[in-house]
Amino acid sequence: MPLVAHNSLPAFDKLKQDGFDILKADHALHQDIRELHIGLLNMMPDAALRATERQFMRMITSCNQIAQFYIHPFSIDGIERGEATQAHINSYYERFEELREQGLDALIISGANPVKAELTDESFWPGVIDVFEWAKENVTSILCSCLASHAAFKQFYGIERRRLESKLWGVYSHRITEPLHPLVSNINTRFDVPHSRFNEVTRQQLNSAGLRVLIEGPEAGVHLAVSSDLFREVYFQGHAEYNFNSLLKEYKREVIRFFAGQRDDYPVQPDNYFTEQAQPLLSSYKTQVINAKSEHAALPDFPEAELERLVDNTWWDTGKAVFNNWLGLVYQLTHMDRKKLFMDGIDPDDPLNLKNTF
């Protein structure tokens, strides 16, 4: 069902150009279709802020629920921003104080770029905890991505994330571990998920805290976990929302950092991401970059367009299905479709505890 373009956020035009169903606000007013208002706390760094908007909005507009979706992006203090990005936020983002007053049906919280060893030392920590504490009591469901999941685990369950020996970066195989849970109903039993992180929280830590692991893989570990009350809290360690070229753009940024002297080593490729056909192009470009750096020449143009044709998206359909299931549960509980709730094993007279029969 459509996203409603209720403001002039440029992402709406981009998604419409890409073929997604975007409805003008004045048109939406004349349709007798229920609304869902979803907050998007975007904490990603400047280079990925706008892409993150589009990634989550694509997931939502691909949902097949009979509803009109209103997305309310906002950010928090404590995240260093360049002038252009801050201007974008000032022009198109809403203020949390206003959303707190208006109310939301659900909330998505993106990852962020950590700069401290301890999450509690991050400058954005007080802001994100303020949002967490409000949302726990005032929205139907919170969906957290990557670092946001780690922050919530620490705040609500006292779980400390663990530093990996090296960055987990690439596309990894996963399996469903609780096939009867409604968040993972009617999706493939095995599928890929992108990851990009330096830290992890393990199944043992989550189970010890009473959380349920729904999806995990032998290399990447836990991808999706939920609170014991079915779906009030939804936690991703991976990035089901990533576009097909998200890891490619991240790889490009790391090459630029190497060339600029911001990292010592040339970046390794994301695991299981580039096809064999891409290897000669990647090898040739690496040689060009290293030679240009040693000769104090300009950085060669990154072959982005050529490489985009040589990567595969093996996760989008499954990720979209999980989001569809999540939004369906939010929709049912928000609008109290009592018959459907009972069929799904949820007691509609106990919406905060969400008795779970699965």
C-alpha positions, 0 to 999 in steps of 0.5 A, a space after each residue: 500500500 502507498 506511502 503518503 507524501 505528507 511533506 516535501 522530503 526528497 526521498 518521496 520523489 526518488 521512490 516514485 521515480 523508482 516505481 514505488 506507490 507514493 500518494 499525495 497528501 491531499 489525495 489521501 484525505 479523500 480515501 477511506 483507508 486506515 492510517 499507520 504513523 511510523 516514526 523513523 529515528 535516523 542516526 546514520 552518519 551524513 554519508 548514509 542518512 538519505 539512503 537510510 531514509 529510502 531503504 526503510 521507506 522502500 520496505 514500508 511501501 512494499 507492504 501489502 497491508 490495507 493502510 496508508 503509511 505516514 513516515 515521520 523521520 526525525 533525529 536527535 542531538 549528539 550526532 555530528 553533522 555537516 552543514 548540508 546534512 543539518 540543513 536537510 534535517 532542519 528542512 524535512 525532519 520532524 522534532 521528537 518533542 512534536 511526535 511525542 505529543 502527536 503519538 506514533 503507531 510504531 517506531 523504527 530506530 536506525 543504526 549509527 556510527 559509533 566512535 567510542 568504545 562504550 555505548 554509554 559514552 557516545 554523545 547521542 546516548 542520552 537522546 536515544 535512551 530518551 526516545 527508547 523510554 518514551 516508545 516502550 510505553 507509547 507505541 505498539 512496536 519498536 523495530 531496532 537496527 544494528 547499533 540501536 539493537 545493541 543500545 536497547 539490549 544494554 539499556 533494557 536487559 543489561 546485555 553488553 555487546 562483545 567486540 569481534 576480532 575483525 569487522 563482520 562485513 558482507 552477505 551471510 546465510 541464515 535460517 529461521 529458528 522459530 518457524 511458527 512465530 508470526 514475524 517469520 511466517 510464509 518466508 524462506 527457511 534459508 536466505 541471505 542477510 547483509 551485516 556490517 558491524 564490529 560487535 555482536 550480541 550472542 544467542 546465549 546472551 539474548 536467551 538468558 535475558 528472556 529474548 527469543 531468537 527467530 533468525 540466525 546463521 553459522 557465520 553471522 550469528 543472530 540476525 533477528 530477535 524479539 521480546 518475550 511478548 511477541 513483537 513489542 520489541 523487534 531487534 535486527 543485528 543485520 541489515 535486511 533493509 539494505 539496497 543491493 548496492 549499499 555494501 558497494 557504497 560502503 566499500 567505496 567509502 572505505 577505499 576513499 578513507 584509505 586513499 586519504 590516509 584515514 586507514 592504513 590498509 586497503 579495505 578487504 572486500 565484503 564477504 560473499 558479496 561481489 561475484 567472480 566476474 567482478 574480481 578482475 575489475 576490483 583487482 585492477 582498481 586496487 592497483 590503480 589506487 595504490 599506485 596513485 597514492 604512492 605517486 601523489 596523484 588524484 584518486 582514480 574514478 571508482 567503477 561504481 556503475 560497472 560493479 553495480 551490474 556485478 552484484 546480486 541481491 539475495 535478501 530483499 524479498 525475505 527482508 520485505 516479507 518480515 517487514 510486511 509481517 511486522 506491519 501487519 501485526 502493528 496494524 492489527 493491534 493498532 486498529 483492534 481487528 479482534 477476530 484476526 488477533 485471536 486467529 494469530 494467538 493474541 489476546 486483544 484485551 491484553 495488548 501490552 502483554 500480548 499473550 503469545 501462544 506460539 
